[in-house]
């Protein structure tokens, strides 16, 4: 055998090893692609109903938000009406009620002043102590009620 023939055999063996390696890689790649295709199909089967449910939920939430918005605007209107009513009542009845209350207070004080005012009691100061005048007979006894 000559050198060219040995070189040809080496190239042929190298080429066979390379083709075998590429065949193994291609087989594994095909298996991976099959598994990926199966996974994508399963995800698609599950995702479509989930998306439909999510869309229905979003629509329902939008309907509820519209209702809440209508309720909030009604509450705001009621609040402004109550504020206006409160202001009207305060301005209509506030002044006269204050005048009536002041008049009633004045009448009560005037009726209360008809009774004679009690005479001031005398006290005697002895070395820094104040003695009530009751000891000299000016006040009632200890057990008496006012």
C-alpha positions as YAML, in Angstrom:
chain: A
units: angstrom
residues:
- id: 1
  name: UNK
  ca: [0.00, 0.00, 0.00]
- id: 2
  name: UNK
  ca: [1.18, 3.36, -0.90]
- id: 3
  name: UNK
  ca: [0.96, 6.59, 1.09]
- id: 4
  name: UNK
  ca: [-1.94, 7.89, -0.99]
- id: 5
  name: UNK
  ca: [-4.00, 4.80, -0.33]
- id: 6
  name: UNK
  ca: [-3.38, 5.03, 3.45]
- id: 7
  name: UNK
  ca: [-4.35, 8.69, 3.36]
- id: 8
  name: UNK
  ca: [-7.53, 7.83, 1.45]
- id: 9
  name: UNK
  ca: [-8.46, 5.13, 3.99]
- id: 10
  name: UNK
  ca: [-7.86, 7.58, 6.90]
- id: 11
  name: UNK
  ca: [-10.02, 10.21, 5.22]
- id: 12
  name: UNK
  ca: [-12.76, 7.62, 4.58]
- id: 13
  name: UNK
  ca: [-12.67, 6.44, 8.25]
- id: 14
  name: UNK
  ca: [-12.72, 10.04, 9.49]
- id: 15
  name: UNK
  ca: [-15.59, 10.81, 7.13]
- id: 16
  name: UNK
  ca: [-17.55, 7.74, 8.40]
- id: 17
  name: UNK
  ca: [-17.02, 8.81, 12.05]
- id: 18
  name: UNK
  ca: [-18.15, 12.34, 11.21]
- id: 19
  name: UNK
  ca: [-21.28, 11.12, 9.42]
- id: 20
  name: UNK
  ca: [-22.11, 8.76, 12.33]
- id: 21
  name: UNK
  ca: [-21.71, 11.61, 14.82]
- id: 22
  name: UNK
  ca: [-23.92, 13.88, 12.70]
- id: 23
  name: UNK
  ca: [-26.52, 11.12, 12.39]
- id: 24
  name: UNK
  ca: [-26.70, 10.75, 16.20]
- id: 25
  name: UNK
  ca: [-27.02, 14.53, 16.59]
- id: 26
  name: UNK
  ca: [-29.80, 14.67, 13.96]
- id: 27
  name: UNK
  ca: [-31.71, 11.81, 15.65]
- id: 28
  name: UNK
  ca: [-31.58, 13.61, 19.02]
- id: 29
  name: UNK
  ca: [-32.59, 16.88, 17.38]
- id: 30
  name: UNK
  ca: [-35.58, 15.16, 15.79]
- id: 31
  name: UNK
  ca: [-36.64, 13.77, 19.18]
- id: 32
  name: UNK
  ca: [-36.35, 17.23, 20.74]
- id: 33
  name: UNK
  ca: [-38.40, 18.76, 17.94]
- id: 34
  name: UNK
  ca: [-41.13, 16.12, 18.35]
- id: 35
  name: UNK
  ca: [-41.29, 16.75, 22.13]
- id: 36
  name: UNK
  ca: [-41.41, 20.52, 21.55]
- id: 37
  name: UNK
  ca: [-44.21, 20.15, 19.00]
- id: 38
  name: UNK
  ca: [-46.20, 17.99, 21.42]
- id: 39
  name: UNK
  ca: [-45.68, 20.50, 24.25]
- id: 40
  name: UNK
  ca: [-46.77, 23.45, 22.08]
- id: 41
  name: UNK
  ca: [-49.89, 21.56, 21.02]
- id: 42
  name: UNK
  ca: [-50.80, 20.79, 24.65]
- id: 43
  name: UNK
  ca: [-50.19, 24.39, 25.72]
- id: 44
  name: UNK
  ca: [-52.35, 25.63, 22.85]
- id: 45
  name: UNK
  ca: [-55.17, 23.28, 23.85]
- id: 46
  name: UNK
  ca: [-55.08, 24.59, 27.43]
- id: 47
  name: UNK
  ca: [-54.33, 28.25, 26.67]
- id: 48
  name: UNK
  ca: [-57.27, 28.88, 24.35]
- id: 49
  name: UNK
  ca: [-59.95, 28.07, 26.99]
- id: 50
  name: UNK
  ca: [-57.98, 30.01, 29.62]
- id: 51
  name: UNK
  ca: [-57.83, 33.05, 27.38]
- id: 52
  name: UNK
  ca: [-61.57, 32.80, 26.72]
- id: 53
  name: UNK
  ca: [-62.26, 32.64, 30.46]
- id: 54
  name: UNK
  ca: [-59.91, 35.56, 31.12]
- id: 55
  name: UNK
  ca: [-61.67, 37.60, 28.46]
- id: 56
  name: UNK
  ca: [-65.07, 36.83, 30.01]
- id: 57
  name: UNK
  ca: [-63.74, 37.79, 33.44]
- id: 58
  name: UNK
  ca: [-62.40, 41.10, 32.14]
- id: 59
  name: UNK
  ca: [-65.75, 41.86, 30.54]
- id: 60
  name: UNK
  ca: [-67.55, 41.05, 33.79]
- id: 61
  name: UNK
  ca: [-65.15, 43.24, 35.76]
- id: 62
  name: UNK
  ca: [-65.74, 46.10, 33.34]
- id: 63
  name: UNK
  ca: [-69.51, 45.75, 33.82]
- id: 64
  name: UNK
  ca: [-69.09, 45.81, 37.60]
- id: 65
  name: UNK
  ca: [-66.81, 48.86, 37.40]
- id: 66
  name: UNK
  ca: [-69.44, 50.66, 35.33]
- id: 67
  name: UNK
  ca: [-72.04, 49.88, 38.01]
- id: 68
  name: UNK
  ca: [-69.71, 51.09, 40.79]
- id: 69
  name: UNK
  ca: [-69.05, 54.28, 38.84]
- id: 70
  name: UNK
  ca: [-72.79, 54.92, 38.53]
- id: 71
  name: UNK
  ca: [-73.27, 54.28, 42.26]
- id: 72
  name: UNK
  ca: [-70.37, 56.59, 43.14]
- id: 73
  name: UNK
  ca: [-71.82, 59.40, 41.04]
- id: 74
  name: UNK
  ca: [-75.23, 58.90, 42.72]
- id: 75
  name: UNK
  ca: [-73.60, 59.02, 46.16]
- id: 76
  name: UNK
  ca: [-71.77, 62.20, 45.21]
- id: 77
  name: UNK
  ca: [-75.05, 63.79, 44.13]
- id: 78
  name: UNK
  ca: [-76.76, 62.73, 47.38]
- id: 79
  name: UNK
  ca: [-73.86, 64.14, 49.39]
- id: 80
  name: UNK
  ca: [-74.03, 67.49, 47.63]
- id: 81
  name: UNK
  ca: [-77.82, 67.58, 48.15]
- id: 82
  name: UNK
  ca: [-77.41, 66.79, 51.86]
- id: 83
  name: UNK
  ca: [-74.79, 69.51, 52.19]
- id: 84
  name: UNK
  ca: [-77.08, 72.03, 50.52]
- id: 85
  name: UNK
  ca: [-79.97, 70.97, 52.76]
- id: 86
  name: UNK
  ca: [-77.79, 71.27, 55.87]
- id: 87
  name: UNK
  ca: [-76.70, 74.75, 54.84]
- id: 88
  name: UNK
  ca: [-80.31, 75.77, 54.17]
- id: 89
  name: UNK
  ca: [-81.54, 74.43, 57.51]
- id: 90
  name: UNK
  ca: [-78.68, 76.09, 59.37]
- id: 91
  name: UNK
  ca: [-79.29, 79.44, 57.75]
- id: 92
  name: UNK
  ca: [-83.10, 79.22, 58.13]
- id: 93
  name: UNK
  ca: [-83.38, 77.93, 61.69]
- id: 94
  name: UNK
  ca: [-79.94, 78.69, 63.12]
- id: 95
  name: UNK
  ca: [-80.39, 82.38, 63.85]
- id: 96
  name: UNK
  ca: [-83.91, 82.15, 65.33]
- id: 97
  name: UNK
  ca: [-83.01, 79.11, 67.43]
- id: 98
  name: UNK
  ca: [-80.03, 80.90, 68.90]
- id: 99
  name: UNK
  ca: [-82.23, 83.89, 69.72]
- id: 100
  name: UNK
  ca: [-84.87, 81.65, 71.36]
- id: 101
  name: UNK
  ca: [-82.21, 79.86, 73.39]
- id: 102
  name: UNK
  ca: [-80.69, 83.15, 74.51]
- id: 103
  name: UNK
  ca: [-84.14, 84.48, 75.45]
- id: 104
  name: UNK
  ca: [-84.90, 81.31, 77.45]
- id: 105
  name: UNK
  ca: [-81.58, 81.59, 79.24]
- id: 106
  name: UNK
  ca: [-82.27, 85.21, 80.09]
- id: 107
  name: UNK
  ca: [-85.75, 84.36, 81.39]
- id: 108
  name: UNK
  ca: [-84.35, 81.58, 83.57]
- id: 109
  name: UNK
  ca: [-81.72, 83.89, 85.01]
- id: 110
  name: UNK
  ca: [-84.28, 86.60, 85.63]
- id: 111
  name: UNK
  ca: [-86.59, 84.15, 87.42]
- id: 112
  name: UNK
  ca: [-83.69, 82.80, 89.43]
- id: 113
  name: UNK
  ca: [-82.68, 86.29, 90.61]
- id: 114
  name: UNK
  ca: [-86.03, 86.97, 92.26]
- id: 115
  name: UNK
  ca: [-84.92, 84.95, 95.25]
- id: 116
  name: UNK
  ca: [-82.83, 86.98, 97.65]
- id: 117
  name: UNK
  ca: [-79.14, 86.43, 97.41]
- id: 118
  name: UNK
  ca: [-77.64, 84.77, 100.48]
- id: 119
  name: UNK
  ca: [-75.71, 87.11, 102.74]
- id: 120
  name: UNK
  ca: [-71.97, 86.64, 102.64]
- id: 121
  name: UNK
  ca: [-70.66, 84.69, 105.56]
- id: 122
  name: UNK
  ca: [-68.03, 86.15, 107.80]
- id: 123
  name: UNK
  ca: [-64.86, 84.35, 108.50]
- id: 124
  name: UNK
  ca: [-62.36, 84.94, 111.16]
- id: 125
  name: UNK
  ca: [-58.66, 84.60, 110.47]
- id: 126
  name: UNK
  ca: [-56.57, 83.32, 113.36]
- id: 127
  name: UNK
  ca: [-52.84, 82.80, 112.78]
- id: 128
  name: UNK
  ca: [-53.16, 81.90, 109.12]
- id: 129
  name: UNK
  ca: [-56.29, 79.76, 109.49]
- id: 130
  name: UNK
  ca: [-59.79, 80.66, 108.42]
- id: 131
  name: UNK
  ca: [-62.58, 79.63, 110.72]
- id: 132
  name: UNK
  ca: [-66.07, 79.41, 109.27]
- id: 133
  name: UNK
  ca: [-68.70, 81.59, 110.83]
- id: 134
  name: UNK
  ca: [-70.77, 78.48, 111.55]
- id: 135
  name: UNK
  ca: [-68.85, 78.06, 114.82]
- id: 136
  name: UNK
  ca: [-70.24, 81.34, 115.96]
- id: 137
  name: UNK
  ca: [-73.75, 80.20, 115.07]
- id: 138
  name: UNK
  ca: [-74.00, 81.56, 111.52]
- id: 139
  name: UNK
  ca: [-74.31, 78.19, 109.76]
- id: 140
  name: UNK
  ca: [-76.39, 75.15, 110.35]
- id: 141
  name: UNK
  ca: [-75.10, 72.11, 112.17]
- id: 142
  name: UNK
  ca: [-73.00, 69.40, 110.65]
- id: 143
  name: UNK
  ca: [-75.78, 66.97, 109.73]
- id: 144
  name: UNK
  ca: [-78.15, 69.52, 108.21]
- id: 145
  name: UNK
  ca: [-78.78, 69.47, 104.48]
- id: 146
  name: UNK
  ca: [-78.67, 72.54, 102.28]
...
